[in-house]
Structures are given as structure tokens and as C-alpha cells.
Amino acid sequence: MTIPAAEPPVPPALIDPSGVWFFNWVIPLLGGLVIVLAIADTIRRRRLTWGLLFIVNSMLVYWMETIGDWGQQLVYSPAFTEHHLLDWLPIKTPNDPLFMPFAYACYWAVHAFIVLRIGQFLVRRFDWSLLKAVAVLAIPVNYAWDLLVESLAAAMGWWVYDPGFGPHVEFGNGGKFTVLWTIGLMSFWPNLIAYWAGKPPVHTLNHFERFFGLERFTVPRPRPRPDASGAPDVSDPPRPEPGTSPVPGGSTGTAVIVRPSRQRADRQQLDRWAEYDDRLDYEVTIPRWKFELARFGAWFVVFQVTFFVMLIIPLVALRALTGHDSVYVP
């Protein structure tokens, strides 16, 4: 006779959380919409955009979240709609909310965009390097965001660290959130990954892509040569308007514009793609789909490896080495 294993108890603070509908419905719908819009923009531009690469790769590291939650003894309210895609993992937190993969898809991308935007302001204001700006922002931005989100989550009964490591704040309902571990750890990975990805729009290969040697599939894009005064060289005759053909006419040699009706839409689409290419400082020397697949591979490997090494290993190692235990996250 097989006796089923008893489910771990639930922290009292998580029994009756507020605003469950927001997590069960709004976040998945909003996250799904953001993903669809990013895919549509990628199709329009005929290349993987910064937004899609960040969103998809952020979502793809989510499978490690539940392992890290075990390490930091974080448990979610069972009132949330759950998924069971990660039940095969040997160590994990008891409840895996359905909204979390969608939250991952948007959160890391938004965080990176904000840090890089503020970082660019510091670069212009103080003549810093972007690396210095991101390093200065790492702790204050992460602490401000984490204190806001984690304190609200504990107060509303969405999730708690129980018992959690080190100093913590406890609310009247018993909800706790820590103020050193893991918030200090979280000040590194998201900011480093943002810096490596580069500030959108990225006109050149970023750190991921250069690390994997993708420049060998590119050549520098020629740029207009300035004349002696520093102005671009405009001695070449102007190109005809896209989708038109200049036809000499009249005694003065004035060009008459003729708009061909056939294939006009196709020409305009090609011109739009060429416009996106003109914004880059390189040209691709292999089939575009192969180059984009290589870019995705570079992003995927960097996200997966760095997330595991910089976040999951420290979280699990500290719990294992200290013998710290939780009845809620066995």
C-alpha cells in the first residue's frame, strides 16, 4: 500500500491573498499581448529585435526560478492558478503560479530598458561610461524596486520568505520579506545582462554577439564620406524616389517621374527592410535567417548560463551549506 506524501503546510499569511484576479488574468493577458506585439515587430523588420530577444530569453530562464525559490525559501500563495510543467525538478518551491512565466517575460526587459535609459542620462550628464552608469544604478534601482514589490507582496499575502535568511520585515498578517538576502544578490545579474545587451536601438553587435564571434559573418557598412568642410559628399546624383523611375523629358533634360503600378507594394516593402538595414553599422554576409538564428543562440546561452551561475547556484548553495530549513518549502 502506497501512502501519498503529505503536502507541505501553507504560511497563514498566504491563505487569503488580495487581488488574485490581477495575477490570474491581467498579467497573463498583458504579457501575452506584449509577446505578440514583439513578434509582429520582428516580422515587420525582418530581424530579431532587441525587445523580442530580451522578452523571449527572459521567459526561457523562468524554469530555474522555482529552484532559486527553494534556495531562498520563498513560497507563493496556493490561491493563484498554478501550472505543473516543472514538477520533474528534484528541488522546487511547492506552488508554481501560472502568471510567473509571463511576468518574467516582461519584468526583465522593462528593468533593463529603465536602467539603460537612466544610464544614458548619466552618460550625457556626467560624461561617464555606460558601464560606470549601470554600476552606480545597480544597488539603488534594485533596492527601490525590490522593496516596493516584495513589501507589497508580503503585505497582500501573495508570497513570503519563510523563514528567510538574515534581517527581514514582518507584517501583521505574518508575511515576511528579507532586506539583505536575496535583494543584494539581485543587484548584479539583471544590471549586468542589461549592459551586455546594450541600449535599444542597438546599431552594432552587442557583447553577447561579439563574445560568440558573430562579427565574422559581417562586414562594415560603408558610410558617406565627408568633404573638406566636414559635410557628407553629395557629388553623386540623387537616387530616384523608391518605387519610381526617372525618365528624361523635355529640352531642358528635366526628369519626369513615372510610377509603375506593378510590384509597387513589393518594392516599398523591400525599401522598408533596406531602411532598417541602413540603421546598422554592419552588413550580413550569410543568409539573414542563419545570422538571426546565431544571434538568438548567443542570447540564449548567455541568459541561461549567467542566470544559473549568478543566481541559482548561490541561492541553493547557501541553503545547503547552512542547513537552513523551512517547513513550508521542504
C-alpha positions in Angstrom: 0.0 0.0 0.0 1.4 3.4 -1.0 0.7 6.3 1.2 0.8 9.6 -0.7 3.2 12.2 0.6 1.6 14.9 2.7 1.5 18.4 1.2 3.6 20.9 3.0 1.7 23.4 5.1 0.9 26.9 3.9 2.0 30.0 5.7 -1.0 31.6 7.3 -0.3 34.9 5.6 -0.9 33.3 2.2 -4.3 31.7 2.9 -6.5 34.6 1.7 -4.5 37.0 -0.5 -5.9 40.1 -2.1 -6.1 40.9 -5.8 -5.8 37.3 -7.1 -7.7 38.2 -10.2 -5.0 40.5 -11.3 -2.4 37.8 -11.3 -4.6 35.1 -12.7 -6.0 37.2 -15.6 -4.4 40.6 -16.2 -0.7 39.6 -16.1 -1.0 36.6 -18.5 -3.2 38.6 -20.9 -1.0 41.6 -20.8 2.2 39.5 -21.0 0.8 37.6 -23.9 -0.1 40.8 -25.7 3.4 42.2 -25.3 4.9 39.0 -26.7 2.5 39.1 -29.7 3.4 42.8 -30.4 7.1 42.0 -30.2 6.7 39.1 -32.7 4.8 41.4 -35.0 7.5 44.0 -34.9 10.2 41.3 -35.6 8.2 40.2 -38.7 7.9 43.7 -39.9 11.6 44.5 -39.5 12.6 41.0 -40.8 15.1 40.6 -37.9 15.0 39.7 -34.3 14.6 42.9 -32.4 16.1 43.8 -29.0 12.7 43.6 -27.4 11.8 40.2 -28.7 15.2 38.7 -27.8 15.0 40.1 -24.3 11.4 39.1 -23.7 11.8 35.5 -25.1 15.1 34.8 -23.3 13.8 36.3 -20.0 10.8 33.9 -20.3 13.1 30.9 -21.1 15.1 31.3 -17.9 11.9 31.1 -15.8 12.3 27.3 -15.4 15.1 28.0 -12.9 13.0 30.4 -10.8 11.4 27.6 -8.8 14.8 26.1 -7.9 16.0 29.5 -6.7 12.8 29.9 -4.7 13.6 26.7 -2.9 17.0 28.0 -2.1 15.7 31.3 -0.7 12.7 29.6 1.0 10.1 31.6 -0.9 6.6 30.2 -1.2 3.6 31.5 -3.3 0.0 31.5 -2.2 -1.8 28.4 -3.4 -4.8 30.7 -4.3 -3.1 31.5 -7.6 -3.8 29.4 -10.6 -0.8 27.0 -10.9 1.0 25.2 -13.6 2.7 21.8 -13.2 5.3 22.0 -16.0 8.2 21.9 -13.6 7.2 19.1 -11.3 10.0 17.0 -12.7 12.6 19.1 -10.9 14.2 17.4 -7.9 14.1 20.6 -5.8 11.5 23.3 -6.2 9.1 25.5 -4.3 5.7 23.9 -3.6 3.5 26.2 -5.8 4.3 27.5 -9.3 1.9 30.3 -10.3 0.7 30.4 -13.9 1.4 34.2 -14.1 5.1 33.9 -13.3 6.4 33.0 -16.9 4.5 36.0 -18.3 5.8 38.2 -15.5 9.3 37.1 -16.3 8.9 37.9 -20.0 8.1 41.5 -19.3 9.9 42.3 -16.0 13.5 41.7 -17.0 13.1 43.6 -20.3 11.4 46.5 -18.6 14.0 46.6 -15.9 16.8 46.6 -18.5 15.2 49.3 -20.5 14.7 51.6 -17.5 18.3 51.1 -16.2 19.8 51.7 -19.6 17.6 54.8 -20.1 18.7 56.3 -16.8 22.2 55.2 -17.5 22.3 57.1 -20.8 21.2 60.2 -19.0 24.1 59.8 -16.6 26.5 59.3 -19.5 25.4 62.6 -21.1 25.2 64.5 -17.8 28.5 63.5 -16.3 30.4 62.1 -19.3 30.6 58.6 -17.7 30.9 55.3 -19.5 27.7 53.3 -19.7 29.3 50.6 -17.6 30.0 53.1 -14.8 26.5 54.4 -15.0 24.9 51.0 -14.8 27.2 50.0 -11.9 26.2 53.2 -10.0 22.5 52.5 -10.6 22.6 48.8 -9.7 22.0 48.9 -6.0 19.7 51.9 -5.7 17.4 50.9 -8.6 17.2 47.3 -7.5 16.6 48.1 -3.8 13.9 50.7 -4.6 12.1 48.2 -6.9 12.5 45.2 -4.7 11.5 47.0 -1.5 8.3 48.2 -3.3 7.4 44.8 -4.8 8.4 42.5 -2.0 6.9 44.6 0.8 3.6 44.9 -1.2 3.6 41.1 -1.9 4.2 40.3 1.8 1.5 42.7 2.9 -1.1 41.4 0.4 -0.3 37.8 1.1 0.9 36.9 -2.4 4.2 35.3 -1.4 6.6 35.3 1.6 10.1 34.3 2.5 9.6 31.9 5.4 11.7 31.9 7.4 14.1 33.6 5.0 17.8 34.5 5.5 19.1 37.3 7.6 17.2 40.5 8.6 13.6 40.8 7.5 10.5 42.9 7.9 7.3 41.2 9.1 3.7 42.5 8.7 0.7 41.9 10.9 -0.5 39.1 8.8 2.8 37.2 9.3 4.1 38.0 5.8 7.9 38.5 5.7 10.4 39.8 3.2 14.1 39.9 3.5 16.2 43.1 3.3 19.7 41.7 2.5 19.4 38.2 1.0 18.5 37.9 -1.8 18.0 41.5 -2.7 21.7 42.2 -2.6 22.3 39.3 -4.9 19.7 40.5 -7.3 21.6 43.8 -7.8 24.1 42.2 -10.1 22.7 39.8 -12.7 19.8 42.0 -14.1 22.0 45.1 -14.5 25.0 43.2 -16.0 22.7 41.5 -18.5 21.2 44.8 -19.4 24.7 46.3 -20.0 25.8 43.4 -22.1 22.6 43.6 -24.2 23.1 47.2 -25.0 20.7 50.1 -25.1 18.0 49.8 -27.8 18.0 50.6 -30.6 21.3 48.7 -30.9 23.1 49.6 -34.2 26.0 47.3 -33.8 26.7 43.8 -32.4 26.3 43.7 -28.6 28.5 41.9 -26.1 26.7 38.6 -26.4 27.1 38.5 -30.2 30.7 39.6 -30.2 31.6 37.1 -27.5 30.4 34.3 -29.8 32.3 35.8 -32.8 29.3 36.8 -34.9 31.3 39.7 -36.4 32.9 37.1 -38.7 29.6 36.9 -40.5 29.5 40.7 -41.1 31.4 43.4 -42.9 31.4 47.1 -42.0 28.7 49.1 -43.7 30.1 51.9 -45.9 29.1 55.4 -44.8 29.0 58.7 -46.8 32.5 60.3 -47.0 32.6 63.9 -45.7 34.1 66.5 -47.9 36.8 69.0 -46.8 34.2 71.1 -44.9 33.0 68.0 -43.0 29.7 67.8 -44.8 28.7 64.5 -46.5 29.8 64.1 -50.1 26.8 64.8 -52.2 28.5 64.8 -55.6 26.8 61.6 -56.6 23.5 62.1 -58.4 20.5 61.6 -56.1 18.7 58.2 -56.3 15.2 58.1 -57.6 12.4 58.1 -55.2 11.6 54.5 -54.1 9.1 52.9 -56.4 9.7 55.4 -59.2 11.8 55.7 -62.4 13.3 58.9 -63.7 12.6 59.3 -67.4 14.4 62.2 -69.3 12.0 64.5 -71.0 11.8 68.0 -72.5 14.6 70.2 -74.0 15.9 71.1 -70.5 16.5 67.4 -69.6 14.1 67.6 -66.7 13.3 64.2 -65.3 9.7 63.1 -65.4 8.7 60.7 -62.6 6.7 57.6 -63.7 5.2 55.5 -61.0 4.9 51.9 -62.1 1.8 50.2 -60.9 3.1 46.7 -60.9 5.1 45.3 -58.0 4.9 48.7 -56.2 3.9 47.1 -52.9 6.8 44.7 -53.1 9.2 47.5 -53.8 8.0 49.5 -50.9 8.4 46.5 -48.6 12.0 46.0 -49.8 12.7 49.7 -49.3 11.4 49.5 -45.7 13.6 46.5 -45.0 16.6 48.4 -46.5 15.8 51.3 -44.3 16.1 49.1 -41.2 19.4 47.7 -42.6 20.7 51.2 -43.1 20.5 51.9 -39.4 23.1 49.2 -38.7 26.8 49.7 -38.9 27.3 46.3 -40.5 26.1 44.2 -43.4 25.4 40.4 -43.0 27.4 38.1 -45.3 25.4 34.9 -44.8 21.7 34.2 -45.3 19.8 36.5 -42.9 17.9 33.7 -41.2 21.1 31.9 -40.3 22.6 35.1 -38.8 19.4 35.8 -36.8 19.4 32.2 -35.5 23.0 32.7 -34.4 22.1 35.9 -32.6 19.3 34.1 -30.8 21.7 31.3 -29.8 24.2 33.8 -28.4 21.5 35.5 -26.3 20.0 32.1 -25.2 23.4 30.7 -23.9 24.4 33.9 -22.1 21.0 34.2 -20.4 20.8 30.6 -19.3 24.4 30.2 -18.1 24.7 33.6 -16.3 21.3 33.2 -14.6 22.2 29.8 -13.3 25.7 30.7 -12.2 25.0 34.1 -10.7 21.6 33.5 -9.1 20.6 29.8 -8.8 23.9 28.4 -7.6 24.4 31.0 -4.7 20.8 30.6 -3.6 20.8 26.8 -3.4 24.4 26.6 -2.1 23.7 28.9 0.9 20.7 26.9 2.0 22.6 23.6 1.5 25.7 24.8 3.3 23.9 26.3 6.3 21.4 23.6 6.7 18.7 26.3 6.9 15.3 24.7 6.6 11.7 25.6 6.1 8.6 23.6 6.9 6.8 25.4 4.1 9.5 24.8 1.5 10.9 21.4 2.4 
